[in-house]
């Protein structure tokens, strides 16, 4: 046998016969099958119904509209995969949405809303801000479970920006109070700052004067035990002398002043 001659096995011959052209055909077939599969899936998973759960402040219509504005909702499978790869962001106070498929034509959207730290009355409307102090929404409606903050000094509020309160310490105090209200589920409807900068909490017919920001966390924790016992009473709870070593709150009952009609009635009797 000549040294220049080579022995080619049957397997080597088969591999040479396949060549690059056969590889292209295989790749083309796979791509075609994948494309066909995508068309089938697109045709099958057509969304006919979107069920929205977990929403509290936002309506189902607002959530559905926000979803359509931020992603494609016509195909449930695409919507599901899109949310898995890059979570869909919808509205300012929606933390996340979980999307599940129910059959081929129904999608369930579980909404996880963020807590609104508080709101301000601005130009006849309510500006809602988050726990970092950013103004994120303006509504004509006031939600009962969001404390209204009054007595602040600001000229202009812009959405997406921090509330421009001149005294930054005051706003830090507001955020501590609003976060504690949420954490301990305190029945506080309003936080008012008087001319002296003291924070007054309004809970039904009770006014709680915190006096200062010292021992603030401890004062708010203490209120979780005080307020239920004071339910139905009218007056002021002063925490002027409240300290860690001396946790004392003073209650001053509101004086009931008789009206002129009541006085005349007693005189005539």
C-alpha positions in Angstrom: 0.0 0.0 0.0 1.3 3.4 -1.0 2.2 5.7 2.0 0.1 8.5 0.5 -3.0 6.3 0.4 -5.5 6.5 3.3 -7.9 3.9 4.6 -11.5 5.4 5.0 -13.9 3.5 7.3 -17.6 3.2 6.6 -18.5 5.6 9.5 -16.1 8.2 8.2 -17.6 7.9 4.7 -21.1 8.4 6.2 -20.0 11.6 8.0 -18.4 13.0 4.8 -21.6 12.3 2.9 -23.6 14.3 5.4 -21.6 17.4 4.9 -22.5 21.0 5.9 -25.6 21.0 3.7 -27.3 18.3 5.8 -26.6 20.3 9.0 -28.3 23.3 7.6 -31.3 21.2 6.6 -31.6 19.9 10.2 -31.3 23.4 11.7 -33.9 24.6 9.2 -36.3 21.8 10.2 -35.9 22.6 13.9 -36.4 26.3 13.4 -39.5 25.5 11.3 -40.9 23.2 14.0 -40.3 25.9 16.7 -42.0 28.5 14.6 -45.0 26.2 14.0 -45.1 25.5 17.7 -45.1 29.3 18.5 -48.0 29.8 16.0 -50.0 27.0 17.6 -49.4 28.3 21.2 -50.3 31.8 20.1 -53.5 30.6 18.5 -54.5 28.4 21.5 -53.7 30.7 24.5 -56.0 33.6 23.5 -57.0 35.6 26.6 -60.8 35.9 26.9 -61.0 36.7 30.6 -58.7 38.4 33.1 -59.5 37.8 36.8 -58.0 40.3 39.2 -57.5 39.6 42.9 -55.9 41.3 45.9 -56.6 44.9 44.8 -57.7 47.2 47.6 -57.4 50.8 46.6 -57.2 50.3 42.9 -60.2 49.1 40.9 -60.2 46.1 38.7 -60.6 48.4 35.7 -57.5 50.4 36.7 -55.4 47.3 37.1 -56.5 45.9 33.8 -55.9 49.2 31.9 -52.4 49.5 33.5 -51.6 45.9 32.4 -52.6 46.6 28.8 -50.6 49.9 28.8 -47.4 48.1 30.1 -47.5 44.8 28.3 -49.4 42.6 25.8 -52.4 40.9 27.4 -54.0 39.2 24.4 -52.2 35.9 24.9 -52.1 34.4 28.4 -48.9 32.3 27.8 -47.0 35.3 26.5 -48.2 37.4 29.5 -47.2 34.7 31.9 -43.7 34.3 30.4 -43.2 38.1 30.1 -43.9 38.5 33.8 -41.6 35.7 34.7 -38.7 37.1 32.7 -39.2 40.8 33.5 -41.9 41.6 36.2 -44.6 43.9 34.8 -44.8 47.3 36.6 -48.2 48.8 36.4 -49.3 51.5 39.0 -47.3 53.5 41.5 -48.6 51.7 44.6 -48.6 48.2 43.1 -45.5 46.3 44.4 -45.9 43.3 42.1 -48.4 41.2 40.2 -48.4 37.4 40.0 -49.9 35.9 36.8 -51.2 32.4 36.6 -53.0 30.5 33.8 -56.3 28.9 34.2 -56.9 26.9 31.1 -56.0 28.3 27.8 -58.3 31.4 27.8 -58.3 32.7 31.4 -55.6 34.6 33.3 -55.6 35.3 37.0 -53.7 38.4 38.2 -52.8 38.5 41.9 -52.1 42.1 42.9 -49.7 43.0 45.7 -50.3 46.6 46.6 -47.8 48.8 48.5 -49.0 50.7 51.6 -49.6 54.4 51.2 -47.7 56.1 54.1 -50.0 59.1 54.2 -51.6 61.9 52.2 -51.8 65.7 52.0 -54.6 68.0 51.0 -53.3 70.0 48.0 -55.4 72.2 45.8 -58.6 70.4 46.8 -57.2 67.0 46.1 -55.3 64.3 48.0 -51.6 63.7 47.3 -50.5 60.2 48.4 -46.9 59.6 49.3 -44.9 56.4 50.0 -42.7 55.5 53.0 -39.8 57.4 51.5 -41.7 60.6 51.2 -42.2 60.6 47.4 -45.5 62.0 46.1 -46.8 59.3 43.7 -50.5 59.8 43.2 -53.2 62.5 43.2 -56.8 61.6 43.8 -60.0 63.4 44.7 -60.9 60.6 47.1 -59.5 60.2 50.6 -59.0 56.6 51.6 -60.1 56.0 55.2 -57.1 53.8 56.1 -54.5 56.4 55.0 -53.8 59.1 57.6 -54.2 62.7 56.4 -51.3 64.9 57.3 -52.1 68.6 58.0 -50.2 71.7 59.3 -47.2 71.4 56.9 -45.6 74.2 55.0 -45.0 73.6 51.3 -45.7 75.7 48.2 -45.6 73.1 45.4 -45.8 69.4 45.1 -44.6 67.4 42.1 -45.4 63.8 41.4 -42.4 61.5 41.5 -40.6 63.9 43.8 -40.1 64.2 47.6 -42.6 66.3 49.5 -40.8 69.7 49.8 -41.2 70.2 53.5 -38.8 72.9 54.8 -38.2 71.1 58.1 -36.7 67.8 57.1 -36.8 66.5 60.7 -40.6 67.0 60.7 -41.0 64.8 57.6 -38.8 62.1 59.1 -41.1 62.2 62.1 -44.1 61.9 59.8 -42.7 58.8 58.1 -41.9 57.2 61.5 -45.5 57.8 62.6 -47.2 56.7 59.4 -45.0 53.5 59.3 -45.9 52.8 63.0 -49.6 53.4 62.3 -49.4 50.7 59.5 -47.2 48.3 61.6 -49.3 48.4 64.7 -52.6 49.0 63.0 -53.3 52.2 65.0 -56.7 53.8 64.5 -55.3 57.2 63.6 -57.1 59.2 60.9 -55.1 62.4 61.0 -51.6 63.7 61.9 -51.6 67.4 62.6 -48.5 69.6 63.2 -49.4 72.7 65.2 -47.6 76.1 65.1 -45.0 74.8 67.6 -44.2 71.8 65.4 -45.7 69.3 67.8 -47.4 66.3 66.3 -51.0 65.7 67.2 -52.6 62.4 66.3 -56.4 62.3 65.8 -58.1 59.0 66.7 -61.9 59.3 66.8 -62.7 61.9 69.5 -59.3 61.6 71.0 -56.3 63.9 70.4 -52.9 62.5 71.2 -50.2 65.1 71.8 -46.8 63.5 71.2 -45.0 66.7 72.2 -41.6 65.8 70.6 -39.8 63.1 68.7 -38.0 61.7 71.7 -38.8 58.1 72.5 -41.2 58.2 69.4 -41.1 54.5 68.7 -41.8 53.7 72.4 -44.7 56.2 72.5 -46.3 54.8 69.4 -45.9 51.2 70.7 -47.5 52.3 74.0 -50.5 53.6 72.1 -51.4 50.1 70.9 -52.4 49.4 74.5 -53.8 52.8 75.4 -56.2 53.5 72.5 -58.4 50.4 72.8 -59.0 51.2 76.5 -60.0 54.8 75.6 -62.5 53.9 72.9 -65.6 56.1 73.1 -64.0 58.8 75.2 -63.5 62.4 74.3 -60.4 64.4 75.3 -56.6 64.7 75.0 -53.9 62.3 75.8 -50.7 64.1 76.6 -47.3 62.4 76.3 -45.4 65.4 77.5 -43.8 63.6 80.5 -43.4 60.2 78.7 -40.0 58.7 78.9 -38.5 55.2 78.8 -38.1 55.1 82.5 -41.4 56.9 83.2 -44.0 55.7 80.6 -46.8 58.0 81.7 -49.6 59.4 79.5 -52.0 61.9 80.9 -55.7 62.0 79.8 -57.7 65.2 80.0 -61.4 64.8 79.5 -63.1 67.2 77.1 -65.4 69.6 79.0 -69.0 69.4 77.8 -70.4 73.0 77.4 -74.2 73.3 77.5 -75.7 75.1 74.6 -78.0 78.2 75.1 -81.0 76.0 74.3 -80.1 73.5 77.0 -79.7 76.3 79.6 -83.0 77.9 78.8 -84.7 74.4 79.1 -83.2 73.9 82.6 -84.3 77.5 83.7 -87.9 76.9 82.5 -88.0 73.6 84.4 
